[in-house]
Every structure is written in structure tokens, then in C-alpha cells.
């Protein structure tokens, strides 16, 4: 069996790939990179000749050849392109053997995967009302991100706003519901320490991305000044980028996004690294049924999965991507179909081409650039 084609489908805000073999078997993967997806399309076009003629069962070899076969390796664009290819290869191999991908990864370590949903509220009372509805709807873990201010960003006001919102939500929902506080890397270490210490009494599941993830020493500083659990990693693209955070035990939850870090192959290795230090995966959502399926199969196979992010995807994607997973009682459940349990409708994909998008560009009150 040989690879004869790699098709690339920029769809809405997503990028899908389809690897086709001379046997007629194919696999589907996702290479989306929010706000920079066209750069990934360019990378995939460049990499495409490298995999034509390859044996698709050699997943690790192909991964290493794409990653190490160039002097310029890593980074979100190249790793997202590699992820799309890697995920498609796992899907293809599962289909070829007639088993779900989690079986190829060692079998199911759990029956289902706990998921969380994000929601907002313009006031503490509205947030508490929304949280109550979420819990009544069956969600066991929820996430909020009230780190905003009217007009330009003001860190002090954002922190005070966040504390008030979290307190109101915790008081309404009680102690049993897990609540994640998302900061979205908007604070400096000093401000993040201030926020984390104020949130401690309200027992967050974890504080997500209190600061950017590039500098482990900054996380060491944060870690030494607060006791709340910390999660980060969705911006990191290789196991080496996670290494110091894991080995120095600077965080508690690994926010791996396998669509940005090289796919299922790399995600599995990061999970193994974290297992040695009793850290668990809290995988990041890429906004598509394909990435949800890929992360579900990874999370089913590893012993150290805490939770998986999940959000409603664009309804039009239901015509483009067919999938077998479902949500039941706050958990993501596999349909146990061969491969990842997904398929791509090419005609529907072509009918809904890429739509340009750009993340918000925030400013501080003095006009300087603020991390979004």
C-alpha cells in the first residue's frame, strides 16, 4: 500500500487533509490554525511531494521524516501541517485494520472522556444564571473567562471583574461543580499571582493560561507564589517545548492541542512525559469534529487524561464532516467505528471554502499592544 495523493481542503476556519492510497483506502486529518490557516495550506503544499509514494503504515517514520528532514523544524505552522498528515495516517491505519484508533494506541484506558464547555455572562448574576443552566443541562465541568474590561484592557479592572464573577458562580453552584478560570495569557506574572491568590478560596479546577507559555522560568516564579492548580500548553508545538514545564512540575494540567503539536503521535509522547510527573491532559479544542475525534481517541488511550475541551462547532460542518462521537451526560463517547469514526464530504467541503479570519487585536489604555 502506497500513498498516491494528499488533498487539502481549506473549509471556513478549518483545514482538512485527505491522504489517499493506491488501495483506495484513505484517512482524514485536521491541520487548522486559527487566524493563520492559509500559512498551513502553503506548508502542506510544500510537504505533499515528500509523502507521495510512502508506506502509510510507517506513521512514526513519516512523522520523523517531515519533522527532521528539514533544517527548519517546529513552530505552529509546520507542526499544524504535520498534525493534519499524522491524524489522517492514524485514521487510515485504523480503517485498514478495521479497528478504532484508540485500539492502535494501546486500547481503551477509560470508557468515556469528561468534557467541559465554555460560557460567558455580562455580569456576575448573569454568569451565575448561565452556569446553573449549564449544570442543569448535564455539564459537570465548565469554564469562564471574565478577564475583560470595557474599552481598552486594564489589568487591575480585569482581575477585579474576574474575582467577582468567579465568586458569584461558585456561590451559586456549590462545591461539586468543577470550574476552570481561563485567563488567555492576558496577564503579567505579577498580575497573574494577584489573580491566582484571590481565586484560591473559590477552588478552581485549574487556572488556564495565566501567562504565556514560552518561558518556563516565569511559570516557576508563578508556581512559587500561588497554590492554585495551573494549566497551559495550547500554544506549545513540540514535546521539547513542554519538557521544562513537565520535568520541573511547574504546571498541573497539560493543555495539548494535537492539531498544533504534530498530531496524535506527538500528543501521546507528551502524555507519557506527563505521566511520570503525575500530570494530566486537559486537551484544547480546535473547533471541529475531526480534532474532537482525534483528541477523544488519544484521551481514551492514555491513563492520565483529566478532561477535554469541547464546544459546539459550526452547523455547516455537519454536512462536511460525518462523525460517530456523541455527548452523553457531560462525557464524550466514541462510536467505536474503524479509524477515528470520521469521513469528509468533498463536495460539501469545496462548496464552503476558507473564510478569512483574524483574532482580536487588543490594546491597553496607553495604546500599546495587549496579548489577546
URPETA-V922417 format. One record per pair of residues at least 12 apart in sequence whose ideal C-beta (glycine too) atoms are under 10 Angstrom apart, sorted by the first residue. I is the first residue (numbers start at 1). GAP is how many residues later the second one is. Records with the same first field share a line. If there is no record, write none. Layout:
# URPETA-V922417
I = GAP + GAP
This chain:
# URPETA-V922417
1 = 20 + 21 + 22 + 23 + 24 + 53 + 54 + 55 + 56 + 91 + 92 + 95
2 = 19 + 20 + 21 + 50 + 51 + 52 + 53 + 54
3 = 16 + 17 + 18 + 19 + 23 + 24 + 45 + 48 + 49 + 50 + 51 + 52 + 53 + 59 + 82 + 85 + 86 + 89
4 = 15 + 16 + 17 + 18 + 19 + 20 + 22 + 48 + 49
5 = 13 + 14 + 15 + 16 + 17 + 21 + 43 + 46 + 47
6 = 12 + 13 + 14 + 23 + 38 + 39 + 41 + 42 + 43 + 44 + 45 + 46 + 78 + 79 + 82
7 = 12 + 13 + 19 + 21 + 37 + 41 + 81 + 337 + 339 + 342
8 = 23 + 32 + 33 + 34 + 36 + 37 + 40 + 73 + 76
9 = 19 + 21 + 22 + 32 + 311 + 335 + 336 + 337 + 339 + 340 + 341 + 343 + 344 + 345
10 = 21 + 22 + 27 + 28 + 30 + 31 + 34 + 339 + 342 + 343 + 344 + 345
11 = 19 + 21 + 26 + 277 + 303 + 305 + 306 + 309 + 310 + 333 + 337 + 338 + 339 + 340 + 341 + 342 + 343 + 344
12 = 20 + 25 + 275 + 276 + 301 + 302 + 304 + 305 + 308 + 337 + 340 + 341 + 342 + 343 + 345
13 = 19 + 20 + 21 + 22 + 24 + 273 + 274 + 275 + 300 + 301 + 304 + 341 + 342 + 343 + 344
14 = 16 + 17 + 18 + 19 + 20 + 23 + 245 + 272 + 273 + 274 + 275 + 276 + 277 + 299 + 300 + 303 + 306 + 307 + 335 + 338 + 340 + 341
15 = 14 + 15 + 16 + 17 + 18 + 22 + 23 + 24 + 25 + 26 + 28 + 29 + 65 + 66 + 68 + 69 + 244 + 273 + 275 + 339
16 = 12 + 13 + 14 + 15 + 16 + 68 + 71 + 72 + 272 + 274 + 301 + 304 + 305 + 326 + 328 + 330 + 333
17 = 12 + 13 + 14 + 23 + 24 + 27 + 30 + 31 + 64 + 66 + 67 + 68 + 69 + 70 + 71 + 72 + 273 + 327
18 = 66 + 70 + 73 + 74 + 325 + 326 + 328 + 331
19 = 29 + 32 + 33 + 35 + 37 + 43 + 65 + 66 + 68 + 69 + 70 + 72 + 73
20 = 36 + 68 + 72
21 = 33 + 34 + 35 + 36 + 71 + 75
22 = 31 + 34
23 = 33 + 69 + 73
25 = 31 + 66 + 67 + 68 + 70 + 71 + 314
26 = 30 + 62 + 65 + 66 + 69 + 313 + 317 + 318
27 = 29 + 58 + 59 + 60 + 61 + 62 + 63 + 64 + 65 + 66 + 67 + 68 + 69 + 74 + 312 + 313 + 315 + 317
28 = 56 + 59 + 60 + 63 + 64 + 67 + 262 + 265 + 266 + 293 + 294 + 295 + 311 + 312 + 314 + 315 + 316
29 = 53 + 54 + 55 + 56 + 57 + 58 + 59 + 60 + 61 + 62 + 63 + 230 + 234 + 235 + 261 + 262 + 265 + 311 + 313 + 315
30 = 50 + 53 + 54 + 57 + 58 + 228 + 229 + 233 + 256 + 257 + 258 + 259 + 260 + 261 + 262 + 263 + 264 + 291 + 310 + 312 + 314
31 = 12 + 13 + 46 + 48 + 49 + 50 + 51 + 52 + 53 + 54 + 55 + 56 + 57 + 228 + 229 + 232 + 255 + 259 + 260
32 = 48 + 51 + 52 + 225 + 227 + 228 + 254 + 255 + 256 + 258 + 259
33 = 43 + 44 + 46 + 47 + 48 + 50 + 51 + 224 + 226 + 227 + 253
34 = 42 + 46 + 225 + 226 + 252 + 253 + 323 + 324 + 325
35 = 321 + 322 + 323 + 324 + 325 + 337
36 = 40 + 41 + 44 + 321 + 322 + 323
37 = 40 + 43 + 317 + 318 + 319 + 320
38 = 39 + 316 + 318
39 = 36 + 37 + 38 + 39 + 41 + 42
40 = 36 + 37 + 38 + 39 + 40 + 41 + 42 + 43 + 44 + 219 + 220
41 = 36 + 40 + 43 + 313
42 = 35 + 39
43 = 23 + 32 + 34 + 35 + 36 + 37 + 38 + 39 + 41
44 = 33 + 34 + 36 + 37 + 38 + 40 + 41
45 = 36
46 = 24 + 32 + 35
47 = 18 + 19 + 22 + 23 + 31 + 34 + 35 + 37 + 38
48 = 33 + 37
50 = 12 + 15 + 16 + 19 + 20 + 35
51 = 14 + 15 + 34 + 37 + 38
54 = 35
56 = 29 + 32 + 33 + 34 + 36 + 37 + 40
57 = 32 + 35 + 36 + 39 + 40
58 = 31 + 35
59 = 26 + 27 + 30 + 31 + 33 + 34 + 45 + 204 + 205 + 206
60 = 26 + 29 + 205
62 = 20 + 23 + 24 + 27 + 203
63 = 19 + 20 + 22 + 23 + 26 + 199 + 200 + 201 + 202 + 203
64 = 201
66 = 12 + 13 + 15 + 16 + 19 + 20 + 196
67 = 12 + 15 + 19 + 171 + 195 + 198 + 199
73 = 165
74 = 163 + 164 + 166 + 167 + 187 + 188
75 = 162 + 163 + 185
76 = 159 + 160 + 161 + 181 + 183 + 184 + 185
77 = 160 + 183
78 = 159 + 184
79 = 157 + 158 + 159 + 162 + 178 + 179 + 180 + 181 + 182 + 183 + 184 + 187
80 = 157 + 177 + 179 + 180 + 181 + 182 + 183 + 206
81 = 181 + 182
82 = 155 + 178 + 179 + 180 + 181 + 183 + 184
83 = 154 + 174 + 175 + 176 + 177 + 178 + 179 + 180 + 181 + 182 + 183 + 184 + 203 + 208 + 211
84 = 175 + 179 + 206 + 207 + 210
85 = 177 + 178
86 = 172 + 173 + 175 + 176 + 177 + 178 + 179 + 180 + 181 + 208
87 = 14 + 171 + 172 + 175 + 176 + 177 + 178 + 180 + 203 + 204 + 206 + 207 + 208 + 210 + 211 + 253 + 255
88 = 175 + 202 + 206 + 251 + 252 + 256
89 = 174 + 175 + 176
90 = 12 + 14 + 15 + 173 + 174 + 175 + 178 + 204 + 207 + 208 + 249 + 250
91 = 173 + 199 + 202 + 203 + 206 + 247 + 248 + 249 + 250 + 251 + 252
92 = 247 + 248
93 = 245 + 246
94 = 203 + 243 + 244 + 245 + 246 + 247
95 = 242 + 243 + 244 + 245 + 246 + 248
96 = 242 + 243
97 = 241 + 242
98 = 239 + 240 + 241
99 = 237 + 238 + 239 + 240
100 = 193 + 196 + 197 + 200 + 201 + 224 + 234 + 235 + 236 + 237 + 238 + 239 + 240 + 241
101 = 163 + 192 + 193 + 195 + 196 + 197 + 199 + 200 + 233 + 236 + 237 + 238 + 239 + 240
102 = 162 + 194 + 195 + 196 + 197 + 198 + 199 + 200 + 232 + 234 + 238
103 = 194 + 197 + 198 + 233 + 235
104 = 160 + 193 + 197 + 235
105 = 159 + 160 + 162 + 163 + 166 + 192 + 193 + 195 + 196 + 197
106 = 162 + 194 + 195 + 196 + 197
107 = 193 + 194
108 = 189 + 192 + 193 + 226 + 228
109 = 190 + 191 + 192 + 193 + 194 + 195 + 196
110 = 189 + 190 + 191 + 192 + 193 + 195 + 221
111 = 189 + 220 + 222 + 223
112 = 184 + 187 + 188 + 215 + 216 + 217 + 218 + 219 + 220 + 221 + 222
113 = 168 + 170 + 179 + 182 + 183 + 184 + 185 + 186 + 187 + 192 + 193 + 194 + 195 + 197 + 212 + 218 + 219 + 220 + 221
114 = 26 + 27 + 64 + 168 + 185 + 191 + 192 + 193 + 194 + 196 + 215 + 216 + 217 + 218
115 = 24 + 25 + 26 + 168 + 170 + 177 + 180 + 181 + 184 + 192 + 193 + 194 + 195 + 196 + 212 + 215 + 216 + 217 + 218
116 = 18 + 23 + 24 + 25 + 26 + 27 + 62 + 63 + 64 + 89 + 166 + 169 + 190 + 191 + 192 + 193 + 194 + 195 + 214
117 = 17 + 20 + 21 + 22 + 23 + 24 + 25 + 26 + 168 + 192 + 193 + 194 + 195 + 210 + 213
118 = 16 + 24 + 25 + 26 + 27 + 62 + 64 + 167 + 191 + 192 + 193
119 = 12 + 14 + 15 + 20 + 23 + 24 + 25 + 26 + 50 + 192
120 = 23 + 24 + 25 + 26 + 28 + 45
121 = 23 + 25 + 44 + 47 + 48
122 = 24 + 26 + 43
123 = 23 + 38 + 41 + 42 + 45
124 = 22 + 37 + 39 + 40 + 41 + 42 + 43 + 44 + 45 + 47 + 48
125 = 40 + 43 + 47
126 = 39 + 42
127 = 17 + 19 + 37 + 38 + 39 + 41 + 42 + 45
128 = 37 + 39 + 40 + 41 + 42 + 43 + 44 + 45
129 = 39 + 40 + 43
130 = 12 + 14 + 39 + 42
131 = 13 + 34 + 37 + 38 + 39 + 41 + 42 + 46 + 48
132 = 37 + 40 + 41 + 45
134 = 39 + 43 + 196
135 = 37 + 38 + 39 + 41 + 42 + 195
137 = 193
138 = 189 + 190 + 191 + 192 + 193
139 = 38 + 39 + 171 + 188 + 190 + 191
140 = 36 + 37 + 38 + 167 + 189 + 190 + 191
141 = 36 + 37 + 38 + 39 + 64 + 141 + 165 + 166 + 167 + 168 + 169 + 189
142 = 27 + 31 + 35 + 36 + 37 + 38 + 63 + 188
143 = 35 + 36 + 37 + 38 + 39 + 61 + 62 + 63 + 65 + 164 + 166 + 168
144 = 18 + 21 + 22 + 25 + 35 + 36 + 37 + 38 + 60
145 = 17 + 20 + 35 + 36 + 37 + 38 + 39 + 41 + 63 + 64
146 = 12 + 13 + 15 + 16 + 17 + 18 + 19 + 20 + 22 + 23 + 35 + 36 + 37
147 = 12 + 14 + 15 + 18 + 34 + 35 + 36 + 37 + 38 + 39 + 40 + 44 + 48 + 63
148 = 13 + 14 + 17 + 36 + 38 + 214
149 = 12 + 213 + 216
151 = 212 + 214
152 = 210 + 211 + 212 + 213 + 214 + 215 + 216 + 218
153 = 33 + 209 + 210 + 211 + 212 + 215 + 216 + 217 + 218 + 219
154 = 210 + 211 + 216
155 = 31 + 32 + 33 + 35 + 36 + 37 + 39 + 40 + 209 + 210 + 215
156 = 35 + 38
157 = 208
158 = 25 + 28 + 29 + 33 + 37
159 = 24 + 27 + 28 + 32 + 33 + 35 + 36 + 37 + 39 + 40
160 = 34 + 35 + 38
162 = 19 + 20 + 21 + 25 + 33 + 36 + 37 + 45
163 = 18 + 31 + 32 + 35 + 36 + 38 + 39
165 = 16
166 = 13 + 15 + 29 + 32 + 33 + 35 + 36 + 37 + 38 + 41
167 = 31 + 32 + 34 + 35
168 = 34
169 = 12 + 33
170 = 29 + 31 + 32 + 33 + 34
171 = 31
175 = 27 + 28
177 = 28
178 = 25 + 26 + 27 + 28 + 128 + 129
179 = 20 + 23 + 24 + 25 + 26 + 27
180 = 24 + 25 + 26 + 27 + 28 + 49 + 51 + 73 + 102 + 127 + 129
181 = 14 + 15 + 18 + 21 + 23 + 24 + 25 + 26 + 27 + 28 + 29 + 47 + 50
182 = 24 + 25 + 26 + 27 + 28 + 49 + 127
183 = 12 + 13 + 24 + 25 + 26 + 27 + 28 + 49 + 188
184 = 24 + 25 + 26 + 28 + 50 + 178 + 187 + 188
185 = 23 + 24 + 25 + 26 + 27 + 28 + 29 + 47 + 49 + 50 + 186 + 187
186 = 23 + 24 + 25 + 26 + 176 + 184 + 185 + 186
187 = 22 + 23 + 24 + 25 + 35 + 184
188 = 22 + 23 + 24 + 30 + 183
189 = 21 + 22 + 23 + 26 + 28 + 29 + 30 + 31 + 32 + 33 + 36
190 = 21 + 31 + 32 + 35
191 = 19 + 20
192 = 15 + 17 + 18 + 19 + 26 + 27 + 29 + 30 + 33 + 34 + 38
193 = 17 + 18 + 28 + 29 + 30 + 31 + 32 + 33
194 = 31 + 32
195 = 12 + 15 + 31 + 33
196 = 14 + 26 + 27 + 29 + 30 + 31 + 32 + 33 + 34
197 = 28 + 29 + 30 + 31
198 = 28 + 30
199 = 27 + 29
200 = 26 + 27 + 28
201 = 27
202 = 26
203 = 25 + 26
204 = 24 + 25 + 26 + 27
205 = 23 + 24 + 26 + 47 + 48 + 77 + 101 + 102
206 = 22 + 23 + 24 + 25 + 26 + 45 + 46 + 47 + 49 + 74 + 76 + 100 + 101
207 = 15 + 19 + 21 + 22 + 23 + 24 + 25 + 44 + 45 + 46
208 = 21 + 22 + 23 + 24 + 25 + 26 + 45 + 47 + 74 + 76 + 101
209 = 21 + 22 + 23 + 24 + 25 + 26 + 46 + 75 + 162
210 = 12 + 16 + 18 + 20 + 21 + 22 + 41
211 = 19 + 21 + 160
212 = 20 + 23 + 159
213 = 19 + 20 + 21 + 22 + 23 + 28 + 29 + 32 + 37 + 38 + 42
214 = 21 + 22 + 27
215 = 29
216 = 25 + 26 + 27 + 28 + 29 + 30 + 31 + 32 + 34 + 35
217 = 27 + 31 + 33
218 = 32
219 = 13 + 25 + 26 + 29 + 31 + 32
220 = 24 + 25 + 28 + 29 + 30
221 = 29
222 = 28 + 29
223 = 22 + 25 + 26 + 27 + 28 + 29
224 = 26
228 = 24
229 = 22 + 23 + 24 + 53 + 77
230 = 15 + 20 + 21 + 22 + 23 + 25
231 = 20 + 21 + 22 + 23 + 24 + 48 + 49 + 50 + 51 + 53 + 75 + 76
232 = 13 + 18 + 19 + 20 + 21 + 22 + 23 + 50
233 = 12 + 13 + 18 + 20 + 21 + 22 + 23 + 24 + 27 + 28 + 37 + 41 + 46 + 48 + 49 + 50 + 51
234 = 20 + 21 + 22 + 23 + 25 + 26 + 27 + 48 + 49 + 50 + 51 + 52 + 75
235 = 20 + 22 + 25 + 26 + 49
236 = 18 + 19 + 20 + 21 + 24 + 25 + 34
237 = 20 + 23 + 24 + 25 + 29
238 = 22 + 23 + 24 + 28 + 31 + 32
239 = 17 + 22 + 23 + 27 + 28 + 29 + 30 + 31 + 32 + 33 + 34
241 = 20 + 29
242 = 12 + 13 + 14 + 19 + 24 + 27 + 28 + 31 + 32 + 37
243 = 27 + 30
245 = 28 + 29 + 32 + 34
246 = 24 + 27 + 28 + 29 + 30 + 31 + 33
247 = 26 + 29 + 30
248 = 29
249 = 25 + 28 + 29 + 30
250 = 27 + 29
251 = 23 + 26 + 28 + 31
252 = 22 + 25 + 26 + 27 + 28 + 30 + 54
253 = 21 + 26 + 27 + 28 + 29 + 30 + 51 + 53 + 54
254 = 13 + 16 + 17 + 19 + 20 + 23 + 25 + 26 + 27 + 28 + 29 + 30 + 50 + 51 + 52
255 = 26 + 27 + 28 + 29 + 54
256 = 12 + 14 + 15 + 18 + 25 + 26 + 27 + 28 + 39 + 42 + 43
257 = 26 + 27 + 28 + 29 + 34 + 38 + 52
258 = 12 + 23 + 25 + 26 + 28 + 33 + 36 + 37 + 39 + 40 + 41
259 = 25 + 26 + 27 + 28 + 29 + 31 + 32 + 35 + 36
260 = 24 + 26 + 31
261 = 23
263 = 31 + 35
264 = 30 + 31 + 33 + 34 + 37 + 76
265 = 33
267 = 14 + 16 + 27 + 28 + 30 + 31 + 32 + 34 + 35
268 = 30 + 33 + 34
270 = 28 + 32
271 = 12 + 27 + 28 + 30 + 31 + 32 + 33 + 34
272 = 30 + 31 + 32
274 = 28 + 30 + 31
275 = 27 + 28 + 29
276 = 28
277 = 27
278 = 26
279 = 25 + 27
280 = 19 + 22 + 23 + 24 + 25 + 26 + 27
281 = 14 + 17 + 18 + 21 + 23 + 24 + 25 + 26 + 27
282 = 17 + 23 + 24 + 25 + 26 + 27
283 = 12 + 13 + 15 + 16 + 22 + 23 + 24 + 25 + 26 + 27
284 = 24 + 25
285 = 23 + 24 + 25 + 26 + 28
286 = 23 + 25 + 27
287 = 22 + 24 + 25 + 26 + 27 + 30
288 = 25 + 26 + 29 + 32 + 33 + 35 + 54
289 = 24 + 25 + 28 + 29 + 31 + 32 + 33 + 34 + 35 + 36 + 51 + 52 + 53
290 = 23 + 27 + 30 + 31 + 33 + 50 + 52 + 53 + 54
291 = 22 + 49
292 = 16 + 17 + 18 + 19 + 21 + 29 + 31 + 33 + 35 + 40 + 48 + 50
293 = 28 + 30 + 31 + 32 + 39 + 41 + 42 + 44 + 46 + 47 + 48 + 49
294 = 46 + 48
295 = 13 + 14 + 15 + 37
296 = 12 + 14 + 27 + 29 + 36 + 37 + 38 + 44 + 45
297 = 28 + 37 + 42 + 43 + 44
299 = 33 + 35
300 = 32 + 33 + 34 + 36
307 = 23 + 25
308 = 23 + 24
310 = 15 + 17 + 20 + 21 + 22
312 = 15
314 = 38 + 41
316 = 32 + 35 + 36
317 = 31 + 32 + 35
318 = 27 + 30
319 = 26 + 28 + 29 + 30 + 32 + 33
320 = 23 + 24 + 25 + 26 + 27 + 28 + 29 + 30 + 31 + 32
321 = 21 + 22 + 23 + 24 + 27 + 28
322 = 15 + 19 + 20 + 21 + 22 + 23 + 26
323 = 12 + 14 + 17 + 18 + 19 + 20
324 = 12 + 13 + 14 + 15 + 16 + 17 + 18 + 19
325 = 12 + 15 + 16 + 17
359 = 13
360 = 12
